[in-house]
C-alpha cells in the first residue's frame, strides 16, 4: 500500500463516517458517478483546490467548486443542494487541517457509498509542516488548533497536487498515466511560481506585514517574511485592545499598507490604516472564477505578490 493510501485511511479512521466511505472503497463498490459525457465528477471545497483538480484531471474530470467568491471558509457550510452535489460525486477534495469543520456531518448526510474523500493535508511529510496556534504566534482560526492555510505556500500546494493525483488514480486507475503526466507538468509550474515569488519577495525593503487574518503564515515562512500581526485572529471577532496593539506595531514597523481581504468587511483594516496614515490593500486567499486576474491558483498568487510588492518593496 502506498504512503498516500495509508495517509488517507489513517485520516479517515478519525471520523466514523469517513471510515465507512473508505470501507466502501476498499470493498471495490462499483460507481456510476460520472457525467453523461463520461467525465469523473469531482467536488472541491475552494477554488485553489478545484484548479489543482482541473490541472491534474484535464478533460477526464468535471469539477464543481463548493464555495463562491465572497464566502469565508471559516463560516461557510454547504447548503442542502450542495450536500446532494457531494453525494453525486465520485471524489471530494478537501483542504483538511480543520478548514472543512462541517465535514463529518456533511459526509453522514450525503450518505454516498461511492464517495471517496481526499484530505490534502495528510499527504506524506505534510503533517510535520502544519503550524499550530502556539507555533504561528497569532492564534488560529481552525477548530483543530492548526492553521489551515497550507495552499498559500506553493511548495505545500505541490503536495496537495500530488495527493489529488493519487486520489484520481485510486478512483480511475485506467487513466493513471495521464494523471501522472498532468501532475508532473503542474508541479513543475508550481516550482516556477515558487522561484518567481522568491525573486519578487527577496528585494522587499519591508519584511513585516499586517494581514486581516492568519492566512499568510505558511507563505511568510516560505519566503522569509513576517506576518507581524493580524487584525482578526478569528474572523468575526476582534477587540479594541487588540486594535490598539496593531496600530502601535504598524507605527513601529513603518507599515505602508494594511491588508484587508475581499471575503471580509474592510472597515477594521481601514480604521487602522487611517490611524497610522497607511493605505488599505487587498490580499485574496481564495480567488474567484469571476475575476480574470484571480481565476486560477497561479494568477491568484501573482495577484497577491503584486499587492505585497505595492506595500513592501
Ligand atoms: Zn482563512
py3Dmol code that shows the C-alpha trace and the ligand (Angstrom):
import py3Dmol

protein = """\
ATOM      1  CA  UNK A   1       0.000   0.000   0.000  1.00  0.00           C
ATOM      2  CA  UNK A   2       1.381   3.387  -0.923  1.00  0.00           C
ATOM      3  CA  UNK A   3       2.123   6.070   1.657  1.00  0.00           C
ATOM      4  CA  UNK A   4      -0.736   8.088   0.196  1.00  0.00           C
ATOM      5  CA  UNK A   5      -3.335   5.398   0.758  1.00  0.00           C
ATOM      6  CA  UNK A   6      -2.100   4.853   4.307  1.00  0.00           C
ATOM      7  CA  UNK A   7      -2.439   8.586   4.903  1.00  0.00           C
ATOM      8  CA  UNK A   8      -5.973   8.616   3.599  1.00  0.00           C
ATOM      9  CA  UNK A   9      -7.028   5.683   5.714  1.00  0.00           C
ATOM     10  CA  UNK A  10      -5.393   6.951   8.880  1.00  0.00           C
ATOM     11  CA  UNK A  11      -7.212  10.235   8.460  1.00  0.00           C
ATOM     12  CA  UNK A  12     -10.481   8.550   7.577  1.00  0.00           C
ATOM     13  CA  UNK A  13     -10.427   6.441  10.739  1.00  0.00           C
ATOM     14  CA  UNK A  14     -10.568   9.636  12.761  1.00  0.00           C
ATOM     15  CA  UNK A  15     -14.120  10.115  11.552  1.00  0.00           C
ATOM     16  CA  UNK A  16     -16.529   7.220  11.673  1.00  0.00           C
ATOM     17  CA  UNK A  17     -18.399   8.459   8.635  1.00  0.00           C
ATOM     18  CA  UNK A  18     -15.243   8.693   6.570  1.00  0.00           C
ATOM     19  CA  UNK A  19     -14.229   5.215   7.675  1.00  0.00           C
ATOM     20  CA  UNK A  20     -17.449   3.955   6.102  1.00  0.00           C
ATOM     21  CA  UNK A  21     -16.554   5.783   2.895  1.00  0.00           C
ATOM     22  CA  UNK A  22     -13.175   4.113   2.811  1.00  0.00           C
ATOM     23  CA  UNK A  23     -14.622   0.693   3.546  1.00  0.00           C
ATOM     24  CA  UNK A  24     -16.849   1.181   0.543  1.00  0.00           C
ATOM     25  CA  UNK A  25     -13.786   1.996  -1.475  1.00  0.00           C
ATOM     26  CA  UNK A  26     -11.799  -0.985  -0.242  1.00  0.00           C
ATOM     27  CA  UNK A  27     -14.685  -3.330  -0.996  1.00  0.00           C
ATOM     28  CA  UNK A  28     -14.441  -2.138  -4.591  1.00  0.00           C
ATOM     29  CA  UNK A  29     -18.003  -0.893  -4.861  1.00  0.00           C
ATOM     30  CA  UNK A  30     -18.885  -0.082  -8.453  1.00  0.00           C
ATOM     31  CA  UNK A  31     -19.646   3.511  -9.187  1.00  0.00           C
ATOM     32  CA  UNK A  32     -21.740   5.460 -11.641  1.00  0.00           C
ATOM     33  CA  UNK A  33     -20.643   8.904 -10.514  1.00  0.00           C
ATOM     34  CA  UNK A  34     -19.741  10.089 -13.957  1.00  0.00           C
ATOM     35  CA  UNK A  35     -21.362  12.717 -16.107  1.00  0.00           C
ATOM     36  CA  UNK A  36     -23.275  11.991 -19.321  1.00  0.00           C
ATOM     37  CA  UNK A  37     -20.056  12.660 -21.185  1.00  0.00           C
ATOM     38  CA  UNK A  38     -18.322  10.022 -19.054  1.00  0.00           C
ATOM     39  CA  UNK A  39     -16.291  12.519 -17.060  1.00  0.00           C
ATOM     40  CA  UNK A  40     -15.458  11.802 -13.446  1.00  0.00           C
ATOM     41  CA  UNK A  41     -17.435  14.016 -11.066  1.00  0.00           C
ATOM     42  CA  UNK A  42     -15.226  15.767  -8.543  1.00  0.00           C
ATOM     43  CA  UNK A  43     -16.156  18.378  -5.935  1.00  0.00           C
ATOM     44  CA  UNK A  44     -13.564  20.642  -4.331  1.00  0.00           C
ATOM     45  CA  UNK A  45     -14.267  22.942  -1.435  1.00  0.00           C
ATOM     46  CA  UNK A  46     -12.292  26.024  -2.533  1.00  0.00           C
ATOM     47  CA  UNK A  47     -11.197  27.448  -5.896  1.00  0.00           C
ATOM     48  CA  UNK A  48      -7.461  26.752  -5.499  1.00  0.00           C
ATOM     49  CA  UNK A  49      -8.164  23.039  -4.920  1.00  0.00           C
ATOM     50  CA  UNK A  50     -10.605  22.959  -7.850  1.00  0.00           C
ATOM     51  CA  UNK A  51      -7.882  24.472 -10.019  1.00  0.00           C
ATOM     52  CA  UNK A  52      -5.449  21.742  -8.914  1.00  0.00           C
ATOM     53  CA  UNK A  53      -8.043  19.102  -9.859  1.00  0.00           C
ATOM     54  CA  UNK A  54      -8.559  20.721 -13.308  1.00  0.00           C
ATOM     55  CA  UNK A  55      -4.833  20.753 -13.936  1.00  0.00           C
ATOM     56  CA  UNK A  56      -4.355  17.112 -12.963  1.00  0.00           C
ATOM     57  CA  UNK A  57      -7.666  15.765 -14.263  1.00  0.00           C
ATOM     58  CA  UNK A  58      -7.726  17.682 -17.543  1.00  0.00           C
ATOM     59  CA  UNK A  59     -10.574  16.614 -19.813  1.00  0.00           C
ATOM     60  CA  UNK A  60     -11.199  13.481 -17.741  1.00  0.00           C
ATOM     61  CA  UNK A  61     -12.912  15.277 -14.859  1.00  0.00           C
ATOM     62  CA  UNK A  62     -15.776  17.683 -14.251  1.00  0.00           C
ATOM     63  CA  UNK A  63     -15.045  19.801 -11.186  1.00  0.00           C
ATOM     64  CA  UNK A  64     -17.568  21.662  -9.035  1.00  0.00           C
ATOM     65  CA  UNK A  65     -16.282  24.281  -6.586  1.00  0.00           C
ATOM     66  CA  UNK A  66     -18.456  24.447  -3.488  1.00  0.00           C
ATOM     67  CA  UNK A  67     -17.542  27.891  -2.134  1.00  0.00           C
ATOM     68  CA  UNK A  68     -18.175  31.029  -4.215  1.00  0.00           C
ATOM     69  CA  UNK A  69     -16.467  34.394  -4.267  1.00  0.00           C
ATOM     70  CA  UNK A  70     -17.090  36.215  -1.030  1.00  0.00           C
ATOM     71  CA  UNK A  71     -17.560  33.062   1.053  1.00  0.00           C
ATOM     72  CA  UNK A  72     -15.233  32.761   4.001  1.00  0.00           C
ATOM     73  CA  UNK A  73     -14.376  29.105   4.595  1.00  0.00           C
ATOM     74  CA  UNK A  74     -14.296  29.822   8.332  1.00  0.00           C
ATOM     75  CA  UNK A  75     -18.044  30.387   8.454  1.00  0.00           C
ATOM     76  CA  UNK A  76     -19.365  28.778   5.247  1.00  0.00           C
ATOM     77  CA  UNK A  77     -21.242  25.476   5.319  1.00  0.00           C
ATOM     78  CA  UNK A  78     -22.754  23.533   2.395  1.00  0.00           C
ATOM     79  CA  UNK A  79     -26.429  24.063   1.542  1.00  0.00           C
ATOM     80  CA  UNK A  80     -28.734  21.010   1.230  1.00  0.00           C
ATOM     81  CA  UNK A  81     -28.380  21.296  -2.567  1.00  0.00           C
ATOM     82  CA  UNK A  82     -24.615  21.161  -2.244  1.00  0.00           C
ATOM     83  CA  UNK A  83     -24.829  18.111   0.004  1.00  0.00           C
ATOM     84  CA  UNK A  84     -26.646  16.479  -2.929  1.00  0.00           C
ATOM     85  CA  UNK A  85     -23.835  17.577  -5.285  1.00  0.00           C
ATOM     86  CA  UNK A  86     -21.347  15.982  -2.889  1.00  0.00           C
ATOM     87  CA  UNK A  87     -23.435  12.790  -2.765  1.00  0.00           C
ATOM     88  CA  UNK A  88     -23.441  12.599  -6.588  1.00  0.00           C
ATOM     89  CA  UNK A  89     -19.670  12.969  -6.871  1.00  0.00           C
ATOM     90  CA  UNK A  90     -17.099  10.198  -7.026  1.00  0.00           C
ATOM     91  CA  UNK A  91     -14.310  12.199  -5.423  1.00  0.00           C
ATOM     92  CA  UNK A  92     -14.377  15.042  -2.932  1.00  0.00           C
ATOM     93  CA  UNK A  93     -11.213  17.084  -2.457  1.00  0.00           C
ATOM     94  CA  UNK A  94     -10.836  18.928   0.821  1.00  0.00           C
ATOM     95  CA  UNK A  95      -8.037  21.085   2.165  1.00  0.00           C
ATOM     96  CA  UNK A  96      -8.168  19.485   5.597  1.00  0.00           C
ATOM     97  CA  UNK A  97      -6.335  20.797   8.669  1.00  0.00           C
ATOM     98  CA  UNK A  98      -9.731  21.767  10.066  1.00  0.00           C
ATOM     99  CA  UNK A  99     -10.795  24.116   7.243  1.00  0.00           C
ATOM    100  CA  UNK A 100     -13.853  21.982   6.446  1.00  0.00           C
ATOM    101  CA  UNK A 101     -15.095  21.909  10.041  1.00  0.00           C
ATOM    102  CA  UNK A 102     -18.503  20.647   8.851  1.00  0.00           C
ATOM    103  CA  UNK A 103     -17.065  17.599   7.101  1.00  0.00           C
ATOM    104  CA  UNK A 104     -18.180  14.814   9.452  1.00  0.00           C
ATOM    105  CA  UNK A 105     -21.847  15.738   9.493  1.00  0.00           C
ATOM    106  CA  UNK A 106     -21.983  16.507   5.760  1.00  0.00           C
ATOM    107  CA  UNK A 107     -20.470  13.148   4.799  1.00  0.00           C
ATOM    108  CA  UNK A 108     -23.002  11.485   7.036  1.00  0.00           C
ATOM    109  CA  UNK A 109     -25.831  13.457   5.404  1.00  0.00           C
ATOM    110  CA  UNK A 110     -24.548  12.736   1.886  1.00  0.00           C
ATOM    111  CA  UNK A 111     -24.580   9.014   2.744  1.00  0.00           C
ATOM    112  CA  UNK A 112     -22.905   8.047  -0.511  1.00  0.00           C
ATOM    113  CA  UNK A 113     -21.138   4.669  -0.508  1.00  0.00           C
ATOM    114  CA  UNK A 114     -19.257   5.609  -3.699  1.00  0.00           C
ATOM    115  CA  UNK A 115     -17.774   8.860  -2.493  1.00  0.00           C
ATOM    116  CA  UNK A 116     -14.049   8.973  -1.835  1.00  0.00           C
ATOM    117  CA  UNK A 117     -12.732  11.901   0.179  1.00  0.00           C
ATOM    118  CA  UNK A 118      -9.151  13.063  -0.178  1.00  0.00           C
ATOM    119  CA  UNK A 119      -7.797  15.179   2.643  1.00  0.00           C
ATOM    120  CA  UNK A 120      -4.881  17.012   1.010  1.00  0.00           C
ATOM    121  CA  UNK A 121      -3.337  17.975   4.354  1.00  0.00           C
ATOM    122  CA  UNK A 122      -2.369  14.392   5.217  1.00  0.00           C
ATOM    123  CA  UNK A 123      -0.045  13.735   2.317  1.00  0.00           C
ATOM    124  CA  UNK A 124       3.311  12.328   3.466  1.00  0.00           C
ATOM    125  CA  UNK A 125       5.548  14.959   5.021  1.00  0.00           C
ATOM    126  CA  UNK A 126       2.737  17.470   5.376  1.00  0.00           C
ATOM    127  CA  UNK A 127       1.818  16.742   8.973  1.00  0.00           C
ATOM    128  CA  UNK A 128       5.151  17.853  10.407  1.00  0.00           C
ATOM    129  CA  UNK A 129       4.842  21.125   8.497  1.00  0.00           C
ATOM    130  CA  UNK A 130       1.477  22.187   9.876  1.00  0.00           C
ATOM    131  CA  UNK A 131       1.573  25.116  12.280  1.00  0.00           C
ATOM    132  CA  UNK A 132      -0.395  25.105  15.487  1.00  0.00           C
ATOM    133  CA  UNK A 133      -1.754  28.236  17.110  1.00  0.00           C
ATOM    134  CA  UNK A 134       1.203  28.305  19.506  1.00  0.00           C
ATOM    135  CA  UNK A 135       3.751  27.976  16.734  1.00  0.00           C
ATOM    136  CA  UNK A 136       2.383  30.690  14.474  1.00  0.00           C
ATOM    137  CA  UNK A 137       2.071  33.002  17.466  1.00  0.00           C
ATOM    138  CA  UNK A 138      -1.045  34.614  16.053  1.00  0.00           C
ATOM    139  CA  UNK A 139      -3.775  32.376  17.281  1.00  0.00           C
ATOM    140  CA  UNK A 140      -5.558  30.313  14.682  1.00  0.00           C
ATOM    141  CA  UNK A 141      -8.910  30.113  13.043  1.00  0.00           C
ATOM    142  CA  UNK A 142      -9.480  26.399  12.953  1.00  0.00           C
ATOM    143  CA  UNK A 143     -11.280  24.247  15.451  1.00  0.00           C
ATOM    144  CA  UNK A 144      -8.485  21.711  15.077  1.00  0.00           C
ATOM    145  CA  UNK A 145      -5.898  24.055  16.562  1.00  0.00           C
ATOM    146  CA  UNK A 146      -3.931  24.022  13.310  1.00  0.00           C
ATOM    147  CA  UNK A 147      -3.543  26.864  10.849  1.00  0.00           C
ATOM    148  CA  UNK A 148      -5.297  25.504   7.722  1.00  0.00           C
ATOM    149  CA  UNK A 149      -3.970  27.912   5.030  1.00  0.00           C
ATOM    150  CA  UNK A 150      -1.460  25.497   3.530  1.00  0.00           C
ATOM    151  CA  UNK A 151      -2.444  26.134  -0.123  1.00  0.00           C
ATOM    152  CA  UNK A 152      -0.949  29.629   0.033  1.00  0.00           C
ATOM    153  CA  UNK A 153       2.566  28.119   0.140  1.00  0.00           C
ATOM    154  CA  UNK A 154       3.216  26.928  -3.454  1.00  0.00           C
ATOM    155  CA  UNK A 155       5.506  24.132  -2.268  1.00  0.00           C
ATOM    156  CA  UNK A 156       2.912  22.765   0.147  1.00  0.00           C
ATOM    157  CA  UNK A 157       0.436  23.193  -2.727  1.00  0.00           C
ATOM    158  CA  UNK A 158       2.669  20.823  -4.734  1.00  0.00           C
ATOM    159  CA  UNK A 159       1.992  18.151  -2.126  1.00  0.00           C
ATOM    160  CA  UNK A 160      -1.734  18.838  -2.330  1.00  0.00           C
ATOM    161  CA  UNK A 161      -1.491  18.342  -6.102  1.00  0.00           C
ATOM    162  CA  UNK A 162       0.305  15.005  -5.594  1.00  0.00           C
ATOM    163  CA  UNK A 163      -2.401  13.932  -3.137  1.00  0.00           C
ATOM    164  CA  UNK A 164      -5.087  14.787  -5.715  1.00  0.00           C
ATOM    165  CA  UNK A 165      -3.228  12.844  -8.423  1.00  0.00           C
ATOM    166  CA  UNK A 166      -3.011   9.758  -6.181  1.00  0.00           C
ATOM    167  CA  UNK A 167      -6.718  10.027  -5.344  1.00  0.00           C
ATOM    168  CA  UNK A 168      -7.713  10.336  -9.025  1.00  0.00           C
ATOM    169  CA  UNK A 169      -5.604   7.273  -9.797  1.00  0.00           C
ATOM    170  CA  UNK A 170      -7.332   5.373  -6.973  1.00  0.00           C
ATOM    171  CA  UNK A 171     -10.815   6.043  -8.344  1.00  0.00           C
ATOM    172  CA  UNK A 172      -9.892   5.916 -12.054  1.00  0.00           C
ATOM    173  CA  UNK A 173      -6.834   3.661 -12.444  1.00  0.00           C
ATOM    174  CA  UNK A 174      -7.360   3.334 -16.198  1.00  0.00           C
ATOM    175  CA  UNK A 175      -6.141   6.898 -16.719  1.00  0.00           C
ATOM    176  CA  UNK A 176      -3.183   6.631 -14.338  1.00  0.00           C
ATOM    177  CA  UNK A 177      -0.536   7.636 -16.882  1.00  0.00           C
ATOM    178  CA  UNK A 178      -2.414  10.777 -17.920  1.00  0.00           C
ATOM    179  CA  UNK A 179      -2.970  11.872 -14.329  1.00  0.00           C
ATOM    180  CA  UNK A 180       0.706  11.336 -13.524  1.00  0.00           C
ATOM    181  CA  UNK A 181       1.808  13.230 -16.620  1.00  0.00           C
ATOM    182  CA  UNK A 182      -0.502  16.168 -15.877  1.00  0.00           C
ATOM    183  CA  UNK A 183       0.530  16.251 -12.220  1.00  0.00           C
ATOM    184  CA  UNK A 184       4.220  16.297 -13.114  1.00  0.00           C
ATOM    185  CA  UNK A 185       3.665  19.199 -15.525  1.00  0.00           C
ATOM    186  CA  UNK A 186       1.653  21.208 -12.993  1.00  0.00           C
ATOM    187  CA  UNK A 187       4.074  20.535 -10.134  1.00  0.00           C
ATOM    188  CA  UNK A 188       6.782  21.973 -12.418  1.00  0.00           C
ATOM    189  CA  UNK A 189       4.644  25.089 -12.947  1.00  0.00           C
ATOM    190  CA  UNK A 190       4.373  25.471  -9.178  1.00  0.00           C
ATOM    191  CA  UNK A 191       8.152  25.109  -8.968  1.00  0.00           C
ATOM    192  CA  UNK A 192       8.499  28.065 -11.373  1.00  0.00           C
ATOM    193  CA  UNK A 193       5.906  30.012  -9.427  1.00  0.00           C
ATOM    194  CA  UNK A 194       7.911  29.455  -6.236  1.00  0.00           C
ATOM    195  CA  UNK A 195      11.046  30.808  -7.926  1.00  0.00           C
ATOM    196  CA  UNK A 196       9.126  33.772  -9.287  1.00  0.00           C
ATOM    197  CA  UNK A 197       7.766  34.631  -5.821  1.00  0.00           C
ATOM    198  CA  UNK A 198      11.207  34.120  -4.254  1.00  0.00           C
ATOM    199  CA  UNK A 199      12.721  36.585  -6.746  1.00  0.00           C
ATOM    200  CA  UNK A 200       9.921  39.109  -6.169  1.00  0.00           C
ATOM    201  CA  UNK A 201       9.919  38.951  -2.362  1.00  0.00           C
ATOM    202  CA  UNK A 202      13.705  38.826  -1.855  1.00  0.00           C
ATOM    203  CA  UNK A 203      14.082  42.529  -2.533  1.00  0.00           C
ATOM    204  CA  UNK A 204      11.220  43.758  -0.334  1.00  0.00           C
ATOM    205  CA  UNK A 205      12.596  46.512   1.894  1.00  0.00           C
ATOM    206  CA  UNK A 206       9.802  45.987   4.450  1.00  0.00           C
ATOM    207  CA  UNK A 207       9.731  42.345   5.611  1.00  0.00           C
ATOM    208  CA  UNK A 208       6.799  42.584   8.045  1.00  0.00           C
ATOM    209  CA  UNK A 209       3.165  42.904   7.142  1.00  0.00           C
ATOM    210  CA  UNK A 210      -0.194  43.134   8.875  1.00  0.00           C
ATOM    211  CA  UNK A 211      -2.840  40.814   7.456  1.00  0.00           C
ATOM    212  CA  UNK A 212      -6.528  40.609   8.062  1.00  0.00           C
ATOM    213  CA  UNK A 213      -6.465  37.063   9.474  1.00  0.00           C
ATOM    214  CA  UNK A 214      -3.684  34.436   9.774  1.00  0.00           C
ATOM    215  CA  UNK A 215      -3.953  33.264   6.148  1.00  0.00           C
ATOM    216  CA  UNK A 216      -0.371  34.094   5.151  1.00  0.00           C
ATOM    217  CA  UNK A 217       1.585  32.293   7.866  1.00  0.00           C
ATOM    218  CA  UNK A 218       2.851  29.488   5.589  1.00  0.00           C
ATOM    219  CA  UNK A 219       3.558  31.935   2.776  1.00  0.00           C
ATOM    220  CA  UNK A 220       5.557  34.155   5.140  1.00  0.00           C
ATOM    221  CA  UNK A 221       7.521  31.171   6.476  1.00  0.00           C
ATOM    222  CA  UNK A 222       8.389  30.065   2.936  1.00  0.00           C
ATOM    223  CA  UNK A 223       9.656  33.469   1.771  1.00  0.00           C
ATOM    224  CA  UNK A 224      11.266  34.830   4.910  1.00  0.00           C
ATOM    225  CA  UNK A 225       8.575  37.427   5.544  1.00  0.00           C
ATOM    226  CA  UNK A 226       6.890  38.138   8.862  1.00  0.00           C
ATOM    227  CA  UNK A 227       3.133  38.127   9.397  1.00  0.00           C
ATOM    228  CA  UNK A 228       3.687  40.520  12.277  1.00  0.00           C
ATOM    229  CA  UNK A 229       0.072  40.840  13.363  1.00  0.00           C
ATOM    230  CA  UNK A 230      -3.418  40.095  12.190  1.00  0.00           C
ATOM    231  CA  UNK A 231      -6.428  42.345  12.586  1.00  0.00           C
ATOM    232  CA  UNK A 232      -8.773  39.489  13.420  1.00  0.00           C
ATOM    233  CA  UNK A 233      -7.220  36.377  14.906  1.00  0.00           C
ATOM    234  CA  UNK A 234     -10.541  34.673  14.397  1.00  0.00           C
ATOM    235  CA  UNK A 235     -12.608  36.234  11.592  1.00  0.00           C
ATOM    236  CA  UNK A 236     -15.639  37.981  13.028  1.00  0.00           C
ATOM    237  CA  UNK A 237     -14.087  38.605  16.447  1.00  0.00           C
ATOM    238  CA  UNK A 238     -11.807  41.440  17.484  1.00  0.00           C
ATOM    239  CA  UNK A 239     -11.286  43.772  20.431  1.00  0.00           C
ATOM    240  CA  UNK A 240     -10.336  47.406  20.874  1.00  0.00           C
ATOM    241  CA  UNK A 241      -7.305  46.441  22.994  1.00  0.00           C
ATOM    242  CA  UNK A 242      -6.043  44.258  20.158  1.00  0.00           C
ATOM    243  CA  UNK A 243      -6.701  47.051  17.650  1.00  0.00           C
ATOM    244  CA  UNK A 244      -4.516  49.419  19.688  1.00  0.00           C
ATOM    245  CA  UNK A 245      -1.687  46.850  19.720  1.00  0.00           C
ATOM    246  CA  UNK A 246      -1.901  46.500  15.945  1.00  0.00           C
ATOM    247  CA  UNK A 247      -1.821  50.296  15.483  1.00  0.00           C
ATOM    248  CA  UNK A 248       1.260  50.625  17.721  1.00  0.00           C
ATOM    249  CA  UNK A 249       3.006  47.807  15.875  1.00  0.00           C
ATOM    250  CA  UNK A 250       2.165  49.252  12.442  1.00  0.00           C
ATOM    251  CA  UNK A 251       3.695  52.590  13.516  1.00  0.00           C
ATOM    252  CA  UNK A 252       6.797  50.914  14.962  1.00  0.00           C
ATOM    253  CA  UNK A 253       7.382  48.898  11.779  1.00  0.00           C
ATOM    254  CA  UNK A 254       6.749  51.766   9.357  1.00  0.00           C
ATOM    255  CA  UNK A 255       3.988  49.793   7.653  1.00  0.00           C
ATOM    256  CA  UNK A 256       2.745  51.498   4.440  1.00  0.00           C
ATOM    257  CA  UNK A 257      -0.347  49.380   3.825  1.00  0.00           C
ATOM    258  CA  UNK A 258      -2.755  47.306   5.879  1.00  0.00           C
ATOM    259  CA  UNK A 259      -4.121  44.230   4.144  1.00  0.00           C
ATOM    260  CA  UNK A 260      -7.859  43.593   4.062  1.00  0.00           C
ATOM    261  CA  UNK A 261      -9.457  40.608   2.330  1.00  0.00           C
ATOM    262  CA  UNK A 262     -12.358  40.565  -0.150  1.00  0.00           C
ATOM    263  CA  UNK A 263     -14.192  37.932   1.927  1.00  0.00           C
ATOM    264  CA  UNK A 264     -14.492  40.296   4.901  1.00  0.00           C
ATOM    265  CA  UNK A 265     -15.640  43.860   5.584  1.00  0.00           C
ATOM    266  CA  UNK A 266     -12.581  46.160   5.136  1.00  0.00           C
ATOM    267  CA  UNK A 267     -13.750  48.575   7.836  1.00  0.00           C
ATOM    268  CA  UNK A 268     -11.418  47.285  10.555  1.00  0.00           C
ATOM    269  CA  UNK A 269      -8.408  47.489   8.224  1.00  0.00           C
ATOM    270  CA  UNK A 270      -9.475  50.948   7.053  1.00  0.00           C
ATOM    271  CA  UNK A 271      -9.772  52.318  10.573  1.00  0.00           C
ATOM    272  CA  UNK A 272      -6.264  51.056  11.495  1.00  0.00           C
ATOM    273  CA  UNK A 273      -4.873  52.401   8.206  1.00  0.00           C
ATOM    274  CA  UNK A 274      -6.438  55.824   8.921  1.00  0.00           C
ATOM    275  CA  UNK A 275      -4.804  55.921  12.359  1.00  0.00           C
ATOM    276  CA  UNK A 276      -1.309  55.207  11.045  1.00  0.00           C
ATOM    277  CA  UNK A 277      -1.552  57.035   7.710  1.00  0.00           C
ATOM    278  CA  UNK A 278      -1.315  53.832   5.662  1.00  0.00           C
ATOM    279  CA  UNK A 279      -3.437  52.681   2.738  1.00  0.00           C
ATOM    280  CA  UNK A 280      -5.641  49.591   2.515  1.00  0.00           C
ATOM    281  CA  UNK A 281      -4.734  46.898   0.006  1.00  0.00           C
ATOM    282  CA  UNK A 282      -6.460  43.558  -0.521  1.00  0.00           C
ATOM    283  CA  UNK A 283      -4.856  40.129  -0.244  1.00  0.00           C
ATOM    284  CA  UNK A 284      -7.091  37.334  -1.521  1.00  0.00           C
ATOM    285  CA  UNK A 285      -6.569  33.795  -0.208  1.00  0.00           C
ATOM    286  CA  UNK A 286      -9.490  32.332  -2.161  1.00  0.00           C
ATOM    287  CA  UNK A 287      -9.719  33.687  -5.715  1.00  0.00           C
ATOM    288  CA  UNK A 288     -12.871  33.786  -7.815  1.00  0.00           C
ATOM    289  CA  UNK A 289     -13.975  32.403 -11.191  1.00  0.00           C
ATOM    290  CA  UNK A 290     -15.493  35.844 -11.903  1.00  0.00           C
ATOM    291  CA  UNK A 291     -12.215  37.744 -11.616  1.00  0.00           C
ATOM    292  CA  UNK A 292      -9.923  37.060 -14.600  1.00  0.00           C
ATOM    293  CA  UNK A 293      -6.809  38.081 -12.656  1.00  0.00           C
ATOM    294  CA  UNK A 294      -7.601  35.582  -9.878  1.00  0.00           C
ATOM    295  CA  UNK A 295      -9.460  32.700 -11.509  1.00  0.00           C
ATOM    296  CA  UNK A 296      -6.577  30.230 -11.318  1.00  0.00           C
ATOM    297  CA  UNK A 297      -4.235  29.393  -8.473  1.00  0.00           C
ATOM    298  CA  UNK A 298      -1.156  30.740 -10.238  1.00  0.00           C
ATOM    299  CA  UNK A 299      -2.852  34.013 -11.200  1.00  0.00           C
ATOM    300  CA  UNK A 300      -4.219  34.331  -7.671  1.00  0.00           C
ATOM    301  CA  UNK A 301      -0.733  34.012  -6.194  1.00  0.00           C
ATOM    302  CA  UNK A 302       0.664  36.529  -8.697  1.00  0.00           C
ATOM    303  CA  UNK A 303      -2.094  38.969  -7.745  1.00  0.00           C
ATOM    304  CA  UNK A 304      -1.215  38.603  -4.047  1.00  0.00           C
ATOM    305  CA  UNK A 305       2.512  39.036  -4.602  1.00  0.00           C
ATOM    306  CA  UNK A 306       1.798  42.216  -6.566  1.00  0.00           C
ATOM    307  CA  UNK A 307      -0.294  43.596  -3.675  1.00  0.00           C
ATOM    308  CA  UNK A 308       2.556  42.806  -1.287  1.00  0.00           C
ATOM    309  CA  UNK A 309       5.036  44.442  -3.647  1.00  0.00           C
ATOM    310  CA  UNK A 310       2.993  47.653  -3.610  1.00  0.00           C
ATOM    311  CA  UNK A 311       3.130  47.672   0.199  1.00  0.00           C
ATOM    312  CA  UNK A 312       6.563  46.248   0.922  1.00  0.00           C
ATOM    313  CA  UNK A 313       9.001  46.767  -1.984  1.00  0.00           C
TER     314      UNK A 313
END
"""
ligand_1 = """\
1
ZN
Zn -8.604 31.770 6.461
"""
view = py3Dmol.view(width=600, height=400)
view.addModel(protein, "pdb")
view.setStyle({"model": 0}, {"cartoon": {"style": "trace"}})
view.addModel(ligand_1, "xyz")
view.setStyle({"model": 1}, {"stick": {}})
view.zoomTo()
view.show()
